[in-house]
Amino acid sequence: MTVEQLFQKLSSKEFKDTENGDLFYNFFIFQYPANKEYEIRQQIQEFKVKLIRPCNYIDVLTLNLFDEFCKFLDGQSFGKKHPSYLKYLLEKDESTPDAVTSSLTNKANSEAFYQYIHQRIIDHITIDDDKIRPYVFLYGIGNMFPYMRTNVFLANYEQYNRSSRYKIIVFYPGHREDNNFNLFDRLDDQHTYRATLLIND
């Protein structure tokens, strides 16, 4: 599916109906070559601007997973001397990189981080105005490697998911072969979770 075709799908009456389709899961994967990462990020912002225009009135929540993770860490303290856990880890990274990697992996896969993402989504979809909010754009997947894998995020988020309220569009820098994601078209991202691959209808 091309970028133009994706926009047409996002604008379609059928697709933006959150109760149209499989009500048990609402993850959709848009895959693209890893070398197009920054072009796609620019396109995501253009989508957001176009979709909120009067012809659609769609207010999209865009979540850069890596940026959200950094904000999450920055909002946590570590003891009384370190009000920002993010800054603490950055200070420790040079002297104890393995320990920092382990800490980042634990935090990225923690229930607290999933609750943080869930609250970001709930705060968005419960805004009371004349817009509709059927989409969450999730990107920055590549920056989260190796702390978090795509299939792990999708599986662990299921307990918080509200599949009839919104659709999560995952922008994935790589491709899927059978039941496996290949991050950056090279790294095996392990077994995929249930998700619909966005392709031409």
mmCIF file of the C-alpha atoms, coordinates in Angstrom:
data_MODEL
# 
_entry.id   MODEL 
# 
loop_
_atom_site.group_PDB 
_atom_site.id 
_atom_site.type_symbol 
_atom_site.label_atom_id 
_atom_site.label_alt_id 
_atom_site.label_comp_id 
_atom_site.label_asym_id 
_atom_site.label_entity_id 
_atom_site.label_seq_id 
_atom_site.pdbx_PDB_ins_code 
_atom_site.Cartn_x 
_atom_site.Cartn_y 
_atom_site.Cartn_z 
_atom_site.occupancy 
_atom_site.B_iso_or_equiv 
_atom_site.pdbx_formal_charge 
_atom_site.auth_seq_id 
_atom_site.auth_comp_id 
_atom_site.auth_asym_id 
_atom_site.auth_atom_id 
_atom_site.pdbx_PDB_model_num 
ATOM 1   C CA . MET A 1 1   ? 0.000   0.000   0.000  1.00 0.00 ? 1   MET A CA 1 
ATOM 2   C CA . THR A 1 2   ? 1.335   3.429   -0.949 1.00 0.00 ? 2   THR A CA 1 
ATOM 3   C CA . VAL A 1 3   ? 1.184   6.507   1.262  1.00 0.00 ? 3   VAL A CA 1 
ATOM 4   C CA . GLU A 1 4   ? -1.542  7.977   -0.959 1.00 0.00 ? 4   GLU A CA 1 
ATOM 5   C CA . GLN A 1 5   ? -3.597  4.797   -0.709 1.00 0.00 ? 5   GLN A CA 1 
ATOM 6   C CA . LEU A 1 6   ? -3.206  4.811   3.063  1.00 0.00 ? 6   LEU A CA 1 
ATOM 7   C CA . PHE A 1 7   ? -4.580  8.349   3.245  1.00 0.00 ? 7   PHE A CA 1 
ATOM 8   C CA . GLN A 1 8   ? -7.576  7.366   1.143  1.00 0.00 ? 8   GLN A CA 1 
ATOM 9   C CA . LYS A 1 9   ? -8.244  4.443   3.462  1.00 0.00 ? 9   LYS A CA 1 
ATOM 10  C CA . LEU A 1 10  ? -7.961  6.603   6.574  1.00 0.00 ? 10  LEU A CA 1 
ATOM 11  C CA . SER A 1 11  ? -10.426 9.054   5.025  1.00 0.00 ? 11  SER A CA 1 
ATOM 12  C CA . SER A 1 12  ? -12.956 6.413   4.026  1.00 0.00 ? 12  SER A CA 1 
ATOM 13  C CA . LYS A 1 13  ? -16.266 6.263   5.857  1.00 0.00 ? 13  LYS A CA 1 
ATOM 14  C CA . GLU A 1 14  ? -15.995 2.515   6.381  1.00 0.00 ? 14  GLU A CA 1 
ATOM 15  C CA . PHE A 1 15  ? -12.492 2.466   7.859  1.00 0.00 ? 15  PHE A CA 1 
ATOM 16  C CA . LYS A 1 16  ? -12.924 5.397   10.240 1.00 0.00 ? 16  LYS A CA 1 
ATOM 17  C CA . ASP A 1 17  ? -15.927 3.636   11.737 1.00 0.00 ? 17  ASP A CA 1 
ATOM 18  C CA . THR A 1 18  ? -14.288 2.021   14.778 1.00 0.00 ? 18  THR A CA 1 
ATOM 19  C CA . GLU A 1 19  ? -17.061 -0.542  15.076 1.00 0.00 ? 19  GLU A CA 1 
ATOM 20  C CA . ASN A 1 20  ? -16.556 -1.685  11.503 1.00 0.00 ? 20  ASN A CA 1 
ATOM 21  C CA . GLY A 1 21  ? -14.290 -4.733  11.253 1.00 0.00 ? 21  GLY A CA 1 
ATOM 22  C CA . ASP A 1 22  ? -12.938 -7.154  13.808 1.00 0.00 ? 22  ASP A CA 1 
ATOM 23  C CA . LEU A 1 23  ? -13.995 -5.946  17.254 1.00 0.00 ? 23  LEU A CA 1 
ATOM 24  C CA . PHE A 1 24  ? -11.520 -8.166  19.097 1.00 0.00 ? 24  PHE A CA 1 
ATOM 25  C CA . TYR A 1 25  ? -8.362  -6.431  17.904 1.00 0.00 ? 25  TYR A CA 1 
ATOM 26  C CA . ASN A 1 26  ? -7.725  -3.152  16.195 1.00 0.00 ? 26  ASN A CA 1 
ATOM 27  C CA . PHE A 1 27  ? -4.025  -3.067  15.322 1.00 0.00 ? 27  PHE A CA 1 
ATOM 28  C CA . PHE A 1 28  ? -3.098  -2.245  11.742 1.00 0.00 ? 28  PHE A CA 1 
ATOM 29  C CA . ILE A 1 29  ? 0.453   -2.391  10.391 1.00 0.00 ? 29  ILE A CA 1 
ATOM 30  C CA . PHE A 1 30  ? 1.682   -0.024  7.689  1.00 0.00 ? 30  PHE A CA 1 
ATOM 31  C CA . GLN A 1 31  ? 5.100   -1.271  6.626  1.00 0.00 ? 31  GLN A CA 1 
ATOM 32  C CA . TYR A 1 32  ? 7.674   0.742   4.715  1.00 0.00 ? 32  TYR A CA 1 
ATOM 33  C CA . PRO A 1 33  ? 11.397  0.556   3.851  1.00 0.00 ? 33  PRO A CA 1 
ATOM 34  C CA . ALA A 1 34  ? 13.563  1.519   6.814  1.00 0.00 ? 34  ALA A CA 1 
ATOM 35  C CA . ASN A 1 35  ? 15.438  4.094   4.725  1.00 0.00 ? 35  ASN A CA 1 
ATOM 36  C CA . LYS A 1 36  ? 12.159  6.033   4.369  1.00 0.00 ? 36  LYS A CA 1 
ATOM 37  C CA . GLU A 1 37  ? 11.828  6.557   8.129  1.00 0.00 ? 37  GLU A CA 1 
ATOM 38  C CA . TYR A 1 38  ? 12.060  10.331  8.205  1.00 0.00 ? 38  TYR A CA 1 
ATOM 39  C CA . GLU A 1 39  ? 9.936   10.742  5.087  1.00 0.00 ? 39  GLU A CA 1 
ATOM 40  C CA . ILE A 1 40  ? 7.231   8.692   6.773  1.00 0.00 ? 40  ILE A CA 1 
ATOM 41  C CA . ARG A 1 41  ? 7.497   10.744  9.962  1.00 0.00 ? 41  ARG A CA 1 
ATOM 42  C CA . GLN A 1 42  ? 6.930   13.880  7.920  1.00 0.00 ? 42  GLN A CA 1 
ATOM 43  C CA . GLN A 1 43  ? 4.018   12.177  6.189  1.00 0.00 ? 43  GLN A CA 1 
ATOM 44  C CA . ILE A 1 44  ? 2.454   11.274  9.544  1.00 0.00 ? 44  ILE A CA 1 
ATOM 45  C CA . GLN A 1 45  ? 2.346   14.953  10.485 1.00 0.00 ? 45  GLN A CA 1 
ATOM 46  C CA . GLU A 1 46  ? 0.889   15.825  7.076  1.00 0.00 ? 46  GLU A CA 1 
ATOM 47  C CA . PHE A 1 47  ? -1.793  13.186  7.582  1.00 0.00 ? 47  PHE A CA 1 
ATOM 48  C CA . LYS A 1 48  ? -2.690  14.750  10.918 1.00 0.00 ? 48  LYS A CA 1 
ATOM 49  C CA . VAL A 1 49  ? -3.085  18.189  9.316  1.00 0.00 ? 49  VAL A CA 1 
ATOM 50  C CA . LYS A 1 50  ? -5.133  16.911  6.367  1.00 0.00 ? 50  LYS A CA 1 
ATOM 51  C CA . LEU A 1 51  ? -7.420  14.661  8.385  1.00 0.00 ? 51  LEU A CA 1 
ATOM 52  C CA . ILE A 1 52  ? -8.524  17.404  10.783 1.00 0.00 ? 52  ILE A CA 1 
ATOM 53  C CA . ARG A 1 53  ? -9.822  19.561  7.915  1.00 0.00 ? 53  ARG A CA 1 
ATOM 54  C CA . PRO A 1 54  ? -13.607 20.061  7.624  1.00 0.00 ? 54  PRO A CA 1 
ATOM 55  C CA . CYS A 1 55  ? -14.054 17.277  5.070  1.00 0.00 ? 55  CYS A CA 1 
ATOM 56  C CA . ASN A 1 56  ? -13.035 14.723  7.722  1.00 0.00 ? 56  ASN A CA 1 
ATOM 57  C CA . TYR A 1 57  ? -12.873 16.397  11.160 1.00 0.00 ? 57  TYR A CA 1 
ATOM 58  C CA . ILE A 1 58  ? -10.587 13.603  12.350 1.00 0.00 ? 58  ILE A CA 1 
ATOM 59  C CA . ASP A 1 59  ? -8.256  14.485  15.221 1.00 0.00 ? 59  ASP A CA 1 
ATOM 60  C CA . VAL A 1 60  ? -5.437  11.933  15.196 1.00 0.00 ? 60  VAL A CA 1 
ATOM 61  C CA . LEU A 1 61  ? -3.291  11.172  18.234 1.00 0.00 ? 61  LEU A CA 1 
ATOM 62  C CA . THR A 1 62  ? 0.294   10.686  17.067 1.00 0.00 ? 62  THR A CA 1 
ATOM 63  C CA . LEU A 1 63  ? 2.549   8.824   19.487 1.00 0.00 ? 63  LEU A CA 1 
ATOM 64  C CA . ASN A 1 64  ? 6.263   8.562   18.908 1.00 0.00 ? 64  ASN A CA 1 
ATOM 65  C CA . LEU A 1 65  ? 6.824   5.556   21.149 1.00 0.00 ? 65  LEU A CA 1 
ATOM 66  C CA . PHE A 1 66  ? 10.446  6.473   21.856 1.00 0.00 ? 66  PHE A CA 1 
ATOM 67  C CA . ASP A 1 67  ? 9.596   10.071  22.787 1.00 0.00 ? 67  ASP A CA 1 
ATOM 68  C CA . GLU A 1 68  ? 6.770   8.856   25.003 1.00 0.00 ? 68  GLU A CA 1 
ATOM 69  C CA . PHE A 1 69  ? 9.154   6.441   26.705 1.00 0.00 ? 69  PHE A CA 1 
ATOM 70  C CA . CYS A 1 70  ? 11.605  9.254   27.414 1.00 0.00 ? 70  CYS A CA 1 
ATOM 71  C CA . LYS A 1 71  ? 8.813   11.420  28.863 1.00 0.00 ? 71  LYS A CA 1 
ATOM 72  C CA . PHE A 1 72  ? 7.674   8.491   30.973 1.00 0.00 ? 72  PHE A CA 1 
ATOM 73  C CA . LEU A 1 73  ? 11.184  7.988   32.386 1.00 0.00 ? 73  LEU A CA 1 
ATOM 74  C CA . ASP A 1 74  ? 11.709  11.705  32.910 1.00 0.00 ? 74  ASP A CA 1 
ATOM 75  C CA . GLY A 1 75  ? 8.555   11.823  35.008 1.00 0.00 ? 75  GLY A CA 1 
ATOM 76  C CA . GLN A 1 76  ? 9.837   9.145   37.376 1.00 0.00 ? 76  GLN A CA 1 
ATOM 77  C CA . SER A 1 77  ? 12.273  9.722   40.196 1.00 0.00 ? 77  SER A CA 1 
ATOM 78  C CA . PHE A 1 78  ? 15.068  7.484   41.454 1.00 0.00 ? 78  PHE A CA 1 
ATOM 79  C CA . GLY A 1 79  ? 15.585  8.022   45.138 1.00 0.00 ? 79  GLY A CA 1 
ATOM 80  C CA . LYS A 1 80  ? 15.610  11.484  46.672 1.00 0.00 ? 80  LYS A CA 1 
ATOM 81  C CA . LYS A 1 81  ? 18.669  12.698  44.771 1.00 0.00 ? 81  LYS A CA 1 
ATOM 82  C CA . HIS A 1 82  ? 17.415  11.967  41.249 1.00 0.00 ? 82  HIS A CA 1 
ATOM 83  C CA . PRO A 1 83  ? 14.061  13.559  40.326 1.00 0.00 ? 83  PRO A CA 1 
ATOM 84  C CA . SER A 1 84  ? 14.433  12.326  36.733 1.00 0.00 ? 84  SER A CA 1 
ATOM 85  C CA . TYR A 1 85  ? 15.083  8.632   36.162 1.00 0.00 ? 85  TYR A CA 1 
ATOM 86  C CA . LEU A 1 86  ? 15.910  9.407   32.533 1.00 0.00 ? 86  LEU A CA 1 
ATOM 87  C CA . LYS A 1 87  ? 18.713  11.797  33.463 1.00 0.00 ? 87  LYS A CA 1 
ATOM 88  C CA . TYR A 1 88  ? 19.994  9.329   36.038 1.00 0.00 ? 88  TYR A CA 1 
ATOM 89  C CA . LEU A 1 89  ? 20.263  6.582   33.408 1.00 0.00 ? 89  LEU A CA 1 
ATOM 90  C CA . LEU A 1 90  ? 21.985  8.919   30.972 1.00 0.00 ? 90  LEU A CA 1 
ATOM 91  C CA . GLU A 1 91  ? 24.581  9.711   33.635 1.00 0.00 ? 91  GLU A CA 1 
ATOM 92  C CA . LYS A 1 92  ? 25.149  6.011   34.346 1.00 0.00 ? 92  LYS A CA 1 
ATOM 93  C CA . ASP A 1 93  ? 25.235  4.870   30.723 1.00 0.00 ? 93  ASP A CA 1 
ATOM 94  C CA . GLU A 1 94  ? 28.946  5.505   30.185 1.00 0.00 ? 94  GLU A CA 1 
ATOM 95  C CA . SER A 1 95  ? 30.105  3.633   33.284 1.00 0.00 ? 95  SER A CA 1 
ATOM 96  C CA . THR A 1 96  ? 27.529  0.802   33.390 1.00 0.00 ? 96  THR A CA 1 
ATOM 97  C CA . PRO A 1 97  ? 25.982  0.435   29.910 1.00 0.00 ? 97  PRO A CA 1 
ATOM 98  C CA . ASP A 1 98  ? 24.802  -3.154  30.416 1.00 0.00 ? 98  ASP A CA 1 
ATOM 99  C CA . ALA A 1 99  ? 22.975  -2.270  33.616 1.00 0.00 ? 99  ALA A CA 1 
ATOM 100 C CA . VAL A 1 100 ? 21.357  0.722   31.920 1.00 0.00 ? 100 VAL A CA 1 
ATOM 101 C CA . THR A 1 101 ? 20.228  -1.419  28.984 1.00 0.00 ? 101 THR A CA 1 
ATOM 102 C CA . SER A 1 102 ? 18.699  -3.884  31.415 1.00 0.00 ? 102 SER A CA 1 
ATOM 103 C CA . SER A 1 103 ? 16.906  -1.092  33.279 1.00 0.00 ? 103 SER A CA 1 
ATOM 104 C CA . LEU A 1 104 ? 15.565  0.397   30.049 1.00 0.00 ? 104 LEU A CA 1 
ATOM 105 C CA . THR A 1 105 ? 14.287  -2.987  28.906 1.00 0.00 ? 105 THR A CA 1 
ATOM 106 C CA . ASN A 1 106 ? 12.515  -3.564  32.207 1.00 0.00 ? 106 ASN A CA 1 
ATOM 107 C CA . LYS A 1 107 ? 10.933  -0.120  32.167 1.00 0.00 ? 107 LYS A CA 1 
ATOM 108 C CA . ALA A 1 108 ? 9.870   -0.375  28.512 1.00 0.00 ? 108 ALA A CA 1 
ATOM 109 C CA . ASN A 1 109 ? 8.035   -3.607  29.245 1.00 0.00 ? 109 ASN A CA 1 
ATOM 110 C CA . SER A 1 110 ? 6.611   -2.563  32.586 1.00 0.00 ? 110 SER A CA 1 
ATOM 111 C CA . GLU A 1 111 ? 2.925   -2.347  33.391 1.00 0.00 ? 111 GLU A CA 1 
ATOM 112 C CA . ALA A 1 112 ? 3.459   1.279   34.386 1.00 0.00 ? 112 ALA A CA 1 
ATOM 113 C CA . PHE A 1 113 ? 4.580   2.225   30.871 1.00 0.00 ? 113 PHE A CA 1 
ATOM 114 C CA . TYR A 1 114 ? 1.590   0.508   29.271 1.00 0.00 ? 114 TYR A CA 1 
ATOM 115 C CA . GLN A 1 115 ? -0.689  2.327   31.697 1.00 0.00 ? 115 GLN A CA 1 
ATOM 116 C CA . TYR A 1 116 ? 1.026   5.581   30.723 1.00 0.00 ? 116 TYR A CA 1 
ATOM 117 C CA . ILE A 1 117 ? 0.363   4.964   27.010 1.00 0.00 ? 117 ILE A CA 1 
ATOM 118 C CA . HIS A 1 118 ? -3.203  3.906   27.767 1.00 0.00 ? 118 HIS A CA 1 
ATOM 119 C CA . GLN A 1 119 ? -3.869  7.114   29.692 1.00 0.00 ? 119 GLN A CA 1 
ATOM 120 C CA . ARG A 1 120 ? -2.454  9.185   26.816 1.00 0.00 ? 120 ARG A CA 1 
ATOM 121 C CA . ILE A 1 121 ? -4.961  7.529   24.494 1.00 0.00 ? 121 ILE A CA 1 
ATOM 122 C CA . ILE A 1 122 ? -7.909  7.817   26.895 1.00 0.00 ? 122 ILE A CA 1 
ATOM 123 C CA . ASP A 1 123 ? -7.202  11.514  27.490 1.00 0.00 ? 123 ASP A CA 1 
ATOM 124 C CA . HIS A 1 124 ? -7.329  12.039  23.726 1.00 0.00 ? 124 HIS A CA 1 
ATOM 125 C CA . ILE A 1 125 ? -10.440 10.076  22.782 1.00 0.00 ? 125 ILE A CA 1 
ATOM 126 C CA . THR A 1 126 ? -12.505 11.541  25.638 1.00 0.00 ? 126 THR A CA 1 
ATOM 127 C CA . ILE A 1 127 ? -12.081 15.165  24.536 1.00 0.00 ? 127 ILE A CA 1 
ATOM 128 C CA . ASP A 1 128 ? -15.576 16.601  24.165 1.00 0.00 ? 128 ASP A CA 1 
ATOM 129 C CA . ASP A 1 129 ? -15.883 18.658  20.977 1.00 0.00 ? 129 ASP A CA 1 
ATOM 130 C CA . ASP A 1 130 ? -17.064 18.308  17.375 1.00 0.00 ? 130 ASP A CA 1 
ATOM 131 C CA . LYS A 1 131 ? -14.100 16.184  16.189 1.00 0.00 ? 131 LYS A CA 1 
ATOM 132 C CA . ILE A 1 132 ? -13.984 12.427  15.848 1.00 0.00 ? 132 ILE A CA 1 
ATOM 133 C CA . ARG A 1 133 ? -10.992 10.477  17.132 1.00 0.00 ? 133 ARG A CA 1 
ATOM 134 C CA . PRO A 1 134 ? -10.870 7.018   15.544 1.00 0.00 ? 134 PRO A CA 1 
ATOM 135 C CA . TYR A 1 135 ? -7.093  6.757   15.083 1.00 0.00 ? 135 TYR A CA 1 
ATOM 136 C CA . VAL A 1 136 ? -3.906  6.489   17.077 1.00 0.00 ? 136 VAL A CA 1 
ATOM 137 C CA . PHE A 1 137 ? -0.741  6.649   14.968 1.00 0.00 ? 137 PHE A CA 1 
ATOM 138 C CA . LEU A 1 138 ? 2.111   4.764   16.615 1.00 0.00 ? 138 LEU A CA 1 
ATOM 139 C CA . TYR A 1 139 ? 5.658   5.203   15.320 1.00 0.00 ? 139 TYR A CA 1 
ATOM 140 C CA . GLY A 1 140 ? 9.225   5.312   16.616 1.00 0.00 ? 140 GLY A CA 1 
ATOM 141 C CA . ILE A 1 141 ? 9.242   1.505   16.795 1.00 0.00 ? 141 ILE A CA 1 
ATOM 142 C CA . GLY A 1 142 ? 12.782  1.280   15.479 1.00 0.00 ? 142 GLY A CA 1 
ATOM 143 C CA . ASN A 1 143 ? 14.153  3.571   18.187 1.00 0.00 ? 143 ASN A CA 1 
ATOM 144 C CA . MET A 1 144 ? 12.741  1.275   20.870 1.00 0.00 ? 144 MET A CA 1 
ATOM 145 C CA . PHE A 1 145 ? 14.802  -1.695  19.699 1.00 0.00 ? 145 PHE A CA 1 
ATOM 146 C CA . PRO A 1 146 ? 16.206  -3.660  21.512 1.00 0.00 ? 146 PRO A CA 1 
ATOM 147 C CA . TYR A 1 147 ? 14.382  -2.482  24.660 1.00 0.00 ? 147 TYR A CA 1 
ATOM 148 C CA . MET A 1 148 ? 10.980  -3.413  23.278 1.00 0.00 ? 148 MET A CA 1 
ATOM 149 C CA . ARG A 1 149 ? 9.797   -5.596  20.404 1.00 0.00 ? 149 ARG A CA 1 
ATOM 150 C CA . THR A 1 150 ? 6.721   -4.871  18.344 1.00 0.00 ? 150 THR A CA 1 
ATOM 151 C CA . ASN A 1 151 ? 4.986   -8.160  19.026 1.00 0.00 ? 151 ASN A CA 1 
ATOM 152 C CA . VAL A 1 152 ? 5.559   -7.760  22.774 1.00 0.00 ? 152 VAL A CA 1 
ATOM 153 C CA . PHE A 1 153 ? 4.044   -4.286  22.806 1.00 0.00 ? 153 PHE A CA 1 
ATOM 154 C CA . LEU A 1 154 ? 0.973   -5.360  20.857 1.00 0.00 ? 154 LEU A CA 1 
ATOM 155 C CA . ALA A 1 155 ? 0.420   -8.411  23.034 1.00 0.00 ? 155 ALA A CA 1 
ATOM 156 C CA . ASN A 1 156 ? 0.933   -6.632  26.349 1.00 0.00 ? 156 ASN A CA 1 
ATOM 157 C CA . TYR A 1 157 ? -1.256  -3.685  25.419 1.00 0.00 ? 157 TYR A CA 1 
ATOM 158 C CA . GLU A 1 158 ? -4.252  -5.934  24.802 1.00 0.00 ? 158 GLU A CA 1 
ATOM 159 C CA . GLN A 1 159 ? -5.475  -5.708  28.411 1.00 0.00 ? 159 GLN A CA 1 
ATOM 160 C CA . TYR A 1 160 ? -5.802  -1.924  28.078 1.00 0.00 ? 160 TYR A CA 1 
ATOM 161 C CA . ASN A 1 161 ? -7.081  -1.835  24.528 1.00 0.00 ? 161 ASN A CA 1 
ATOM 162 C CA . ARG A 1 162 ? -10.530 -0.490  23.681 1.00 0.00 ? 162 ARG A CA 1 
ATOM 163 C CA . SER A 1 163 ? -10.972 -2.018  20.247 1.00 0.00 ? 163 SER A CA 1 
ATOM 164 C CA . SER A 1 164 ? -14.407 -0.499  19.606 1.00 0.00 ? 164 SER A CA 1 
ATOM 165 C CA . ARG A 1 165 ? -13.206 3.040   20.454 1.00 0.00 ? 165 ARG A CA 1 
ATOM 166 C CA . TYR A 1 166 ? -10.182 3.521   18.204 1.00 0.00 ? 166 TYR A CA 1 
ATOM 167 C CA . LYS A 1 167 ? -7.818  1.900   15.726 1.00 0.00 ? 167 LYS A CA 1 
ATOM 168 C CA . ILE A 1 168 ? -4.062  1.835   16.257 1.00 0.00 ? 168 ILE A CA 1 
ATOM 169 C CA . ILE A 1 169 ? -2.052  2.312   13.078 1.00 0.00 ? 169 ILE A CA 1 
ATOM 170 C CA . VAL A 1 170 ? 1.493   1.038   13.648 1.00 0.00 ? 170 VAL A CA 1 
ATOM 171 C CA . PHE A 1 171 ? 4.056   2.514   11.273 1.00 0.00 ? 171 PHE A CA 1 
ATOM 172 C CA . TYR A 1 172 ? 6.634   -0.239  10.953 1.00 0.00 ? 172 TYR A CA 1 
ATOM 173 C CA . PRO A 1 173 ? 10.110  0.289   9.386  1.00 0.00 ? 173 PRO A CA 1 
ATOM 174 C CA . GLY A 1 174 ? 10.541  -3.141  7.848  1.00 0.00 ? 174 GLY A CA 1 
ATOM 175 C CA . HIS A 1 175 ? 8.332   -5.889  6.523  1.00 0.00 ? 175 HIS A CA 1 
ATOM 176 C CA . ARG A 1 176 ? 6.456   -8.937  7.635  1.00 0.00 ? 176 ARG A CA 1 
ATOM 177 C CA . GLU A 1 177 ? 7.070   -12.403 6.246  1.00 0.00 ? 177 GLU A CA 1 
ATOM 178 C CA . ASP A 1 178 ? 4.476   -14.998 7.189  1.00 0.00 ? 178 ASP A CA 1 
ATOM 179 C CA . ASN A 1 179 ? 4.174   -14.572 10.973 1.00 0.00 ? 179 ASN A CA 1 
ATOM 180 C CA . ASN A 1 180 ? 7.411   -12.678 11.570 1.00 0.00 ? 180 ASN A CA 1 
ATOM 181 C CA . PHE A 1 181 ? 8.327   -9.022  11.602 1.00 0.00 ? 181 PHE A CA 1 
ATOM 182 C CA . ASN A 1 182 ? 11.695  -8.052  10.132 1.00 0.00 ? 182 ASN A CA 1 
ATOM 183 C CA . LEU A 1 183 ? 12.726  -4.757  11.682 1.00 0.00 ? 183 LEU A CA 1 
ATOM 184 C CA . PHE A 1 184 ? 14.828  -2.563  9.369  1.00 0.00 ? 184 PHE A CA 1 
ATOM 185 C CA . ASP A 1 185 ? 14.302  -5.378  6.793  1.00 0.00 ? 185 ASP A CA 1 
ATOM 186 C CA . ARG A 1 186 ? 17.104  -7.269  8.562  1.00 0.00 ? 186 ARG A CA 1 
ATOM 187 C CA . LEU A 1 187 ? 16.434  -8.001  12.229 1.00 0.00 ? 187 LEU A CA 1 
ATOM 188 C CA . ASP A 1 188 ? 14.020  -10.746 13.164 1.00 0.00 ? 188 ASP A CA 1 
ATOM 189 C CA . ASP A 1 189 ? 11.607  -9.047  15.555 1.00 0.00 ? 189 ASP A CA 1 
ATOM 190 C CA . GLN A 1 190 ? 10.291  -12.446 16.658 1.00 0.00 ? 190 GLN A CA 1 
ATOM 191 C CA . HIS A 1 191 ? 6.796   -13.839 16.237 1.00 0.00 ? 191 HIS A CA 1 
ATOM 192 C CA . THR A 1 192 ? 4.105   -11.337 15.366 1.00 0.00 ? 192 THR A CA 1 
ATOM 193 C CA . TYR A 1 193 ? 0.957   -10.697 17.312 1.00 0.00 ? 193 TYR A CA 1 
ATOM 194 C CA . ARG A 1 194 ? -2.452  -10.539 15.671 1.00 0.00 ? 194 ARG A CA 1 
ATOM 195 C CA . ALA A 1 195 ? -2.478  -7.448  13.501 1.00 0.00 ? 195 ALA A CA 1 
ATOM 196 C CA . THR A 1 196 ? -3.911  -6.553  10.120 1.00 0.00 ? 196 THR A CA 1 
ATOM 197 C CA . LEU A 1 197 ? -1.337  -5.727  7.486  1.00 0.00 ? 197 LEU A CA 1 
ATOM 198 C CA . LEU A 1 198 ? -2.489  -2.724  5.478  1.00 0.00 ? 198 LEU A CA 1 
ATOM 199 C CA . ILE A 1 199 ? -2.327  -3.703  1.829  1.00 0.00 ? 199 ILE A CA 1 
ATOM 200 C CA . ASN A 1 200 ? -4.260  -2.794  -1.287 1.00 0.00 ? 200 ASN A CA 1 
ATOM 201 C CA . ASP A 1 201 ? -7.896  -3.884  -1.116 1.00 0.00 ? 201 ASP A CA 1 
# 
